[in-house]
Amino acid sequence: MARITWRGHSTQELLSILRLRWSYMKHCWHSLTFNAHMNSSYASDVCLTPIFWFVDNYTHCLGPFFVVGVAALTTSVVSIAYWIGLPFWWAKSQLVTYFLLIVGNGLLLNVVFHYVMAVITPAGHPPDWKGR
């Protein structure tokens, strides 16, 4: 019969080999990914690149979302003002309430008009009012 002898490395030799391989892999990684111009600005730019790509490619989808968002926020502000502010000021002073209703509705009409005009005006092509 043949005799089998195990030639195992000692624990220190095994750790030495593992350290050598680890340092070799680390050296390879650093040599492949080294960049002399790396700083925090460059790193933040790299991290923000997917966001810039998304905005560049999907701006046409984001427009209607923001239009609906502004309309919803304006509606909520006006409804809260009528729900909470109107009874409060009516109980304090009716004259002040009339003044606030006139000024507030004038501002609301102004905001709605200018927002609608901004939405229906084509981008980059303002209307030519000189010809009229």
N, C-alpha and C positions, 0 to 999 in steps of 0.2 A: 504494500500500500504506500501511496505517496503521503508525504507529510506536508501539511499546509501550515505555513508560518505567515502570520499577519505582519505586514510592515506598515504599521500605522505611524503617523507623525505624532510627535508630542503635542500637547496642548499649546505650548508656546510657539512651536513651529506653525501650527495651524492658524493661530491668531496672527502671526507675522504674515502668512500668505494672504489671509483675508484682509489685513490692513493694506498690504501692497495692492491687491486688486481693487479695493475701495478707493485708494488714492489715485490709481490709474483711471478708474471710471469717473471720478470727480475731475481729474485733470482733463479727460476727454470732453466732459460736459462743459467745463468752463472754456475750453479752447474753441468749442463749436458755437457757444452762445455769447462770446465776449463781444462787447460793444463799447468802444472808447467814449462814445457820445451819450451814454446812458446817464440820465439824471431824473429827478422827479417830474419835470415838465414833460420829458419824453415818455415816461411811464404813464402819466395821466393821459397824454394824447393817445397812446396805444389803447388804454382802457376805454376811452371815449369814442374810438373809431366805430364800433358797432352802433352806437347811438346816432352818430352822424350819418352812417349809412342808412339806418332805418328812417330818419327824418328826410334824407334826400330822396329815398325811393318811395315813401308812403305819405308825402305831404298832401297829395291830392285826396287821400282818404282821411287825413286829419282835419282838413278844412271843415267839412260838414259836422264833424264831432264837436269842434270848437264853436261853431255857430249855434248848435243846439245847446251846448254848455252855457254860452253867454245868455241865450234866451231864457234858459231855466234859472240861472242865477238872478237875472234881472226880475223875473217873475216872482221868485221867492223873496227878494228884498222888498218889492212893492207890496206883496201880500202880507208880509210881516209888518210893514209900516202901516197898512190899513187895519190890520187885525189888532195890533198892540198900540201903535202911536195915535191913531184916530180917536179911540175912546179916552186915552189918557189926556190928550190936548183938549178934547171936547169938554171933559170934566173940569179942566183948569180954566180955559177961556175960549169962548166960541169965536171971538174975533180973531184970535191967534190961529184957531183951527181953520177958519176961512182963508186967511193969508197963507198958511202952510199948504192947504189944498191947492190953491191957485199956483203958488210957486212950485210945489212938488209935481203937479200934473204938467206944468210947463216944462220942467226939467225932464220928466219922463217922456213927453212928446218929442223933445229935442234929442234925447238919447236914442229913442226908437227910430226917428227919421234918419239920423246920421248913420246908425248901424245898418238900416235897410239900404241906404244909398251906398254904403261901403260894400255891402254884400252883392248888390246887383251891378256895380260898376266893374267892368272887366279889368283884371290886373294889368297894369302897364299901359292902359289906354284910357286916360281920363277924358271925360266929355269935352268937346270944344264948344265953349259958350260964346266965343267971339262972333260966330256966324249968325247968331240970333239977334 
